[in-house]
Amino acid sequence: MVTMSSTRRAAMSPSLRTTRLKLDAFTADDAVELHALFADPDTHTIGSGPFTAFEQTERWIANRVTAQHDHGLCWYALRCLETGLMIGNCGMLTGRTGFEEPEIGYMIHAPHRDRGYATEAAAAVLQQCQAAGLRRVWASIRPHNIASRHIVTRLGMRLGRTDNDERGELLFYVIDLHSR
């Protein structure tokens, strides 16, 4: 059993591989490639996207690096193994549920969607969460985001609760990693 303190948990690996993807923890060196995805209105359709300033992307990466350092939560750049091209991102954030039960998130560049990359990456991240000792993981999704809802249900997540924020209804999907 992995032992965890109340402020820091076992760290997630900074690098993962799947059949088609290489997942590496973000660094400042990834900002230019990532900003191309974040600035694309067809790709960055959630949260505060699309980003209009490069500094937003730099700040986003800095926040993920801090979460990795402080809580062991990792956010990965997704690269196609064949080409090395960054096609998206996936990882864990404290989000609305806190670092004890963090949220998984993912984004795939619009031209690379509908190929199973988000599901493949998220499955690898959930395995890593389980190995790092996380007990439960959440995903908050807007009801209209049908594609994302399909992804989390394929991963074994179930609707745990609903809530509202300033932008409307949120569905919270959850998975207990110790019952897998």
HELIX and SHEET records of a PDB file:
HELIX    1   1 ALA A   28  ASP A   30  5                                   3    
HELIX    2   2 ALA A   31  PHE A   38  1                                   8    
HELIX    3   3 PHE A   54  HIS A   71  1                                  18    
HELIX    4   4 ALA A  110  HIS A  112  5                                   3    
HELIX    5   5 TYR A  117  ALA A  131  1                                  15    
HELIX    6   6 ILE A  146  ARG A  154  1                                   9    
HELIX    7   7 LEU A  177  SER A  179  5                                   3    
SHEET    1   A 5 SER A  15  ARG A  17  0                                        
SHEET    2   A 5 LEU A  21  ALA A  25 -1                                        
SHEET    3   A 5 TRP A  75  CYS A  80 -1                                        
SHEET    4   A 5 MET A  86  LEU A  93 -1                                        
SHEET    5   A 5 GLU A 103  ILE A 108 -1                                        
SHEET    1   B 3 ARG A 136  ILE A 141  0                                        
SHEET    2   B 3 GLY A 168  ASP A 176 -1                                        
SHEET    3   B 3 ARG A 158  ASP A 165 -1                                        
END                                                                             
